[in-house]
């Protein structure tokens, strides 16, 4: 039975349980069970490699001792064990062990929840996992990596408040262009399920890891923070699947909840790759962690200020941001002024509609910048649909091969991208010009004639502008009439 069909049959069993309601709960339930199975398989490996290995969990809580036997405890006894012993023990694991592995298990179970009400159905799910998944077989681990991506996509349908998991080709392209070196610290301050970090791990392994010492350097160089419990659990599991042995540097926290000034020099990093949630609003008071000039409750804007702060001098970032940031005014203008004067915003890749379909139609952009030197010119590159595409869909997803043209054009930051040339999709705009535009970065492609836009956001914006103009004219007309009437009187 393939891993894919194992997962499907598990979800079918869960649908029979009255306690589990909807995709997000099904995924949440499945992932903590999978985490314990994955962890147990990894522990078997560690025990073989190290005679002195000691589990961070008490014996009764290890998967092998309560779940692995298909004829083991079931019904009310199983349900009572999970709710009364397993969860309380793992949520307070610091009382048993203070190892980094214990920290990881505890943080995973901090907000996990057993939704299932039927012990018999829980036993059926556990038996399916036990017989269908073996993470010590390399090919199965790889197959599960693909299956895991599918699970994450299932969860995307529950995307809200601007949380849309970034398509794999976008994360891969961003990581390739930032090119994190072996010993460079890489961070994602809103890491979701860990897509950018797993891409970074694969990039470093394929380009820079040659020895066991290199692998240890890699393991210590990856950092992520995620505020929501389920994505954090998914990210931690994702790290273990990608060979990060003890992913205790994936923290369950809100990066914005700390005063900006409290991030010290030792916490600065070389690279940041991120897709901060946009369209969401932070809770009251979070903005007071930021200097007065940048106080806003718009999540993506606060994250951009934080990202600039967290980079070392010479540090590089690639960030996904919506069109609204490019043309936005007020605080957005001040943030853009800071970005362009303190960093070299050398490239903006403008993505077409539909990259995040079906979760949002908002147009997005990839901003690439390096901290420490001001911007002279911003290069824009307009990403094109493949031939025959009018948008992306489930049957026509985005593919990494599409970015080959950008990669061929990219050049090298060391020589100031001297090889770059303007073409029908690429153009540059000087800092002076952007300053004169009040830092509006919504620069249209000059090589393409004026096009009629059918983008609803843009049409609504134009409509609002027209309404403002009409209102101004009406006020002027009223003033002129009033003046004329006064004269007659």
ABEGO torsion letter per residue (X at the ends): XBAAAAAAAAAAAAAABAABBEAAAAAAAAAAAAAAAAAAAAAAAAAAABAABBBABBAAABAAAAAABAABBBEAAAAAAAAAAAAAAAAAAAAABABAAAAAAAAAAAABBBABABAAAAAAAAAAAAAABBAABAAAAAAAAAAAAAAAAAAAAABBGGBBBBBAAAAAAAAAAAGBBAABBBBBABAEAGAAAAAAAAAAAAAABABAAAAAAAAAABBBBBABAAAAAAAAAAAAAAGBABBAABBBBBAAABBAAABBAAABBABBBBBBBBGBBBBBGAAAABBAAABBABAAAAAAAAAAAABBBGBBBBBBBBAAAAABBEAAAAAAAAAAAABBBABBBBBBBGAAOAABABBBBBBBBBBGBBBABBBBBBBBBBBGBABBBAABBBBAAAAAAAAAAAEBAAAGGAABBBBAABBBBBAAAAAAAGGBABBBBAABBBBBBABAAAAAAAAAAAAAAAAAAAAAAAAAAAAAAAAAX
